Amino acid sequence: MQIGIVIHNLQLMDSPQTVKNILTLLSRENCINACLCGTMGKVAAIDAGLENLIEIEQVLKPSACIEALFRSNDLVCLLNHGRELQTGRIFGRIVVSHIQNPEQKPLIQIERPGCVDGELIAWNRAAELHIEKFSGLLNLISQPPLPVTSIEISDQGRRVLRRISTFPGANIMVEGFVVGKATSSEVALISQDGFLISMEGGVIKEQGIKILHNYEERVPVDMSRAWVKTAASRKKILKSAKTYQ
């Protein structure tokens, strides 16, 4: 079997042996095609001597990496190490929500490998056929897939409600601009005629909305196609950094 592996998160690069172990285990009976998404882990991958095992030249988002590997592999794995198990699960759910056809090939998330709470997530039905074998091979428990971000369009396309999963306190970003802050684990962004008008499960940041729509020019944004992501606030990132110093 040809297996594509998308490696995400700098922390995995800080544990190169974990990455090497997984690649070695999976390559015993399969052909491996591994790539590193983004740029943050490139230097660490070179320092760890992984550049001959992992494609590090392309700079793509995780969902784009997965879609590229779908075309040339029988199965794709998303290898990630979230700060906590829940954030890793949410990350996987967000990535899958950005894939145009997530059912195209089996897709399995390998989350927090090497940790006591590490797990596997089968993100589509096809992956469920392989999850038991992967669980035994990698010594990780398997979990059922989590609900993927949903988009509801009504009023003849004029109104869009986009639900996303996140964590309380996270910044909600649209097209790279912070438009609000989550107060719950489920947030709904609501737009009318291309303009973000409200947020359920979070607090709107008016300045971010103005920037998103280019102030007085009032440029509409198609919320059904916009790039939406969540991120920890700068304050929370600094607090985490101090914890690990």
Secondary structure, DSSP 8 states (H G I E B T S, - for coil): -EEEEEE--HHHHTSHHHHHHHHHHHHSSSEEEEEE-SSTTHHHHHHTT-TTTEE-S----HHHHHHHHHTT-SEEEEEE--SSHHHHHHHHHHHHHT-S-TTSS-EEEEESTTSTT-EEEE-SHHHHTTHHHHHHHHT-EEE-------EEEETTTTEEEEEEE--TT-EEEETTEEEEEESSSEEEEEEETTEEEEEETEEE-HHHHHHHTTGGG-----TTTS-EEEE--HHHHHHHHHHH-
